[in-house]
Amino acid sequence: MTQKQKTDIRLLQALFNDARFEALFNAVDRLHDAASSGTLAEVTNLSADEVVGWLQDIVYTANETIRELEAPSEDEWETLMGSHCGSNLSN
């Protein structure tokens, strides 16, 4: 791994820490409060449609990330498939 790759990884690790996730959650929670009280214009200059579009993109990406994090790794799949294939061959 090159020094630039190590630096890039450190920058990403600094982005994705508990303090930043908490800040993101708090920002979305504040947006929710404004939307539910009809005061969206107090927290953003975007239209409601633009906010919805951004939120849909964020939710889609977050859901895909969760799916990938919860999915078995390739090694786990190989282990699972190997054990299932072996049991099917003996039946």
N, C-alpha and C positions, 0 to 999 in steps of 0.2 A: 504494500500500500504506500502510495506516495505521500509526501508531506501535505500537498494540497488536498488529497482525499481525506487525510486525518483532520485537517482544518475544517473541511466541509462537514464532516461528521460531527465535529464538536459544535459547529454553528447550528446544525439541525438539532442536536441534543439540547442545546440551550433554548431552542424554540419550543420543544415539546417536553416541558416539565410541568410539575403540578401547579406551580404559580401561574403559568400561562394558560393551562386548561381552566383553572379557577377564574381567571380574568375573562376568558372566552365565555364561560358559563354565565358569569355575572353580566356581561354585555348583552347576551341573548335574553337573560332573565329581565333585564331593564327594558329591552325592546318589547318583550312580552307584556310587561306592566303597562307600557305606553300604548300598545295595541289594544289591550283589554280595557283601558280607560279612555280610548278615543283621542289620545294625545300623541300620536305617532310623530307629528310635525315637530314636537319638542325635542325628539331625540335623533331625527334624521331629516335630511333634505331630499331623500329619495321618495318616490311615490310608493303607495301601498303595493302596487303591482311589481315595482322593482324590488322591493323588500321581499315579497313572496318569491320572486324568481331567485334571488340570492339564497334565501332560506331553503328552497327546494334543491338547489345545487349543493349547498352545504350538507343538508340532510342525506341526500343521495350518496355523496362522497363519504360521509361519516358511516352510513350503513354498509357501504362496500368495504370500508376499512375494517369495521367490526367483523364482517363476514370473513374476510381474509385472515384476520387475527385469530378467529375462533376455528377456522378450518384446519384440519390436520395438515402437517407439513408433508412434503413428498416422501420423506423417510417413513413417516407414520402411515401414509397411504400404502407404501410398498409392504410394510409389515402387515397391515390389515388385509391387503389383497393376497399376499402370500399365504397367510393363515386361512383365509376363506377359500382360496383356490385349492389349497391342499386338502381341506375338509371336503370340498366338492368332488375331488377326484376319487376319494375313498368311498363315496356313496354309490 
